[in-house]
Amino acid sequence: MLRDWETLFKRVKNRPYSRSLHEFLEKEYQNEIVYPPRSMIFQAFKYTNPSTLKAVIIGQDPYHNPGEAMGLSFSVPNGTTIPPSLQNIYQEIENDLNLHLNKEKGDLSIWARQGVLLLNAYLTVRAHQPLSHAKEEYRLFLEDVLRYLEEQKQPLVYFLWGSFARSYKKFIYNPKHLVLESVHPSPLSANRGGWFNQHQFSRCNQFLLEHDVSPIDWRNE
């Protein structure tokens, strides 16, 4: 629930960018088709609690086609065609952990409920216009989120996929935390090498176990 993140959002509310972002979103949702639905903008936080968080997966912006964006990075509602990046994520999980995933289910909220923050840097997007909401205000918000996460006492695993996500590594400085970096799972990047056989998911779980934290069940049902 969002109230679990009350300390963060109180902090954010006092930032100069907060009002600017609010005004921008008011106009966008009134005048444009914007994804995800407004009630789902902060969905990644609604499913998680900062005190029990285990991992963070940073995406860029939501899917921009109808019915896909659901406020969780890389996630789509069940019954929606699985995007190519998520297909590659599934394939790597299967190879890494010797699991079988349901290729017809793209809803990753089951991960979020276990303590995985599935956070896009830009929380909204205009329909059919990728990166249309790549606002400075969102960049500042993500920086505030990362600073807050670095204050958490428990070990965290950050998945930074692609150059965009990796650019935020400078905000991760807590020695208790683990950063796993790779190319982006999109076919264009993954097929060039550096995505498959990186064993990120098993490395994440091994790290958690070493710190007496229960591992993440990466299955999707």
N, C-alpha and C positions, 0 to 999 in steps of 0.2 A: 504494500500500500504506500501511496505517496507520503503519508504521515511519517513513515519510517525514515524518509529522506528530509524531514522538516528542517534540520540544521542546515543542510545544503541549500534548500530552496529559500529559506529566510536570508541566507547570505546572498544568493543570486538576486533576490528581489530588490536589494539595496544597490545593485550595480547599475551604472548609468545605461548600459546596453539593454537592460531588462525592459524598460518602457519602450524603447525604440523597437525592439523585437516584437513586443506585444502589439504595438500599433501597426507594424508591418503585417503581422499575421491576421489582424482584424480585417484589414483591407483585402488581403489575398483571399481569405475564406469567403468574403462577401462578393468578390468580383471575379474570381477565377475558380477553376476546378483544381483542388489541392488534395494531395494524399500525404499521409493517411487521413482518415476522418479525424476531425479536431479532437474528439474524445480520446483518441489513441496516440496523440503526440508523445505523451510521456509513458507509454505502455511499458517500456523497458524498466522504468522505475517502479511501476505498479506491481510487477511480478517479483521484485527483489527487495532485500533488506540489506543496507550497507554493512551491518554487523555480522551477517552470515554470508556475505558475498565470497565467491571462490575464484571467479574468472571474469574477464572483460574482453569482449570481442568488438572491435571498433570497425564500423562500416563507414561509407561515405555519405550517401543520401538514399532516401527510400526508393523503392521501385516506383516507376512513373506511369505504369499502365493500370487500367481499372481493375479493382479487386485484388491487387497484389500486396500493397503496403499495409502493414499491420502494426507499425510502431516498434518492431524488433528487427535489428540488422540481419540481413540474409534470409529472413523468415517470410513465408507466404501462407495464407490460409490453406487448410487441407481442401483438396479438390481443385486447387489451382495448379497449373503446369509448373513443375519444378524448374526454376531458373538455372542456367548453365553453371553459375558459380556454386550454387548449392549442390548441384549434382556432383561437382568435383570435391566439395567438402564431404559429402556422403561417401564418395569412393575412397577418399583418403582415410576416413574413419574406419571403414570396413577393412581396408588393407592393414591399417595400423593396429586395430584392436580385435581383428578377426570377428567382427560383428556382422549381422545382417540388418540393414535398414530398409524401411518401407519407402520405396521410391515414389510412391503416390502421395506421401504426406510431407508437406513442407512447413508445417507449423512447429516452430522451435520453442514454443512456450514451455514445453516440458523441460528444456534446458534451463530456461530462465527461473523456473520454480525451484531448481536445485541450486541456484546462486550464480548463474551466468548472466552478466549484464550485457545484453545484445544492443549496443548503442551506436546509432548512426551519428556522425558528426553534425550533419544537417538534418534536422528532425522532420522536415517537410519538403515538398517539391510540387511544382505545377504539373498537371497532367501532360505527359508526352514531352516534357522539357527537363531532361536530366540536368542537375546542378543549377536549376533556376533559382533555388533558395540558398545558394552558397554565400551566405551573408557573414560579414565580420562579426555580427552579434552572436551567431551560432559558434563561431570559432572561439570567442571569448567564453561562452557558456561551457563548451567542452573543456577548455583549460581550467575553469573553475571546478568542474566535475572531477577532473583528474587530480587536481590539488586536494580536493576533499578525500578522494580515494586513497591518496598517499598518506593521509592521516590515520587511516584504519590500521588497527593493530594486528589483524590476522594476515597470513600470507595470501597474496593474490597472484594469479597468473594472467598476464596480458597477452593477447594474440594480436599482433600487428601485421596485417596482411597487405602488402603493396606499399609503394612509396608514400602514398597519402597517410595511411595509418602510421607508418614508421616515422613520419615527421613529428609525431607526438611523443616519441620516446624520451625527449628531453624533459618531459614533465613527470617521468617515472623515475624516482630517485630513492625510494624506500628500499633498503637492502634486504628486507624480508620478501620482496616481491620478485617474481620471475617474468622475464620478457621473452616471448617466443616470436621470432620474426621470420617472414618468408615472403615470396612473391604473392600477388593476389590470386585467389582461386579461379578467376575468370579464365575461360579457355585461352584467350590471347596470351595471358601471362603464364598460366599453369603448363601449357603445352610446350613452352620454351624451357622448362625445367625450373626446379626450385620450389615446387609446391608438393608434388607427390614424393612419398618416402621420406618425409621430414620427421615423421613420428611425433608430431606436436601434441596429439591428444593423449598418447601414452606418456609422454614426458610431463604433461600437465598433471595427469593422475599420479604419477610417481612422485612428483614434487609435493602434491597435497598429502599423500600418504606419509612421506618423510616428515611432514609437519603435523602429523596426527589429525589430519582433516580428511573426512570421507571423500573418496573420489567421485567424479562426475560420471553418471551413466549417460553415455553419448548416443544411446539409441533414441529414436524419434517416436516411439509409442510404448 
